Amino acid sequence: MSNVTKWMSWEGGVDLVALTSPELQMPNIIVHLGRMVNTPVGNAPAGMLFWQPDPQDAPLVFGFVCNDPGAGAYFGPQIFAGTPFENAPVLPAEIDIQINETSARATCTTGGYTFEMEMSDFSEPYLINRAPAAMPPFYQQGVEIHARKVSLKINGEPISIIIPPVGISGGPASVVSPNGVYAR
């Protein structure tokens, strides 16, 4: 028997994977945030951001966001090993997430960028239990709520987004996750 030593859990999560053009082959926006994320090395509001408006250029924002450098540095090598985020930088950030029965609002400010997301038109909550795959390479368990309506602003500018029916993890590409865990 082996022990699970690589894990993270969260409370108050919001997740969006989207594209800004139907011609894109891969999503160019990821907003993946938790109001409180717990790891073996610390607890803090945290997540990951990816914003690449022009797929021919480098991303404008790419990395884990967290105001605790130790907790932020844990995610890449311990949870996201083997993915494009394995060696992503940790970006200091301010994160605010408000969730109620009818909407979720998240604001994340880092490196001169402010991401503001609002989610609504929720499904009923459902349990998830996803096995590791090529992406993501970890177990996922928790509660999700599909958000069928999402708006996103970056630095105050509304961003026109296309939300694919299935996200990178195999579930909907826009969810509120009241709680959950990733483990390897």
C-alpha positions, 0 to 999 in steps of 0.5 A: 500500500502506498500513501497519498502524499501529493494532494490539494483540496479547496473550498469555493472554486470557480473554473473556466476554460474558453476560447476567444475564436471558433478557429482556435484549436485549443482554449486560450483562456483558463481561469481556475481559482479557489477561495481557499486552497489547502496543500501539505505546505500551506493554505491560501487563496490560489489557482491558475491563469492562462490568457493568450489572446494571440495564439502566435504570441506568448501568453500574456498571463501564465502561471499559478496565482497565490499570495503564499509563494510556498503553497503556490510553488507546490502546485506545478511539480507536485500536482501538475507534473507532466502537464504544460503547467509543471514548471509554470511560475507563481504569480503573486495575486489578490483573489476574491470569490463570492458564491451564493445560490444564484451566482458566483463572482471571482476577481483575481489581480496579478501582474497588471491584469485583473480578471473578473468573472461572473457565473450563473444559470446553475445546474443542480450540484453533482459529485465527481470522481474522475480517474487520472488521464493524460490531462489531468494526470491526477484523481479528482473528487468533489462537488461541481455545479455547471454554470451555463452562463459566464461573463469575463472581463480582463482589465475592465474590458468584456471578453467574448468567449466560447465555452466548449461543452467539455473542459480539459478535465472531462467535465463541463468547461465552466463550473463552480466547485464548492469543494474538492480534491486533486490527488496523485 
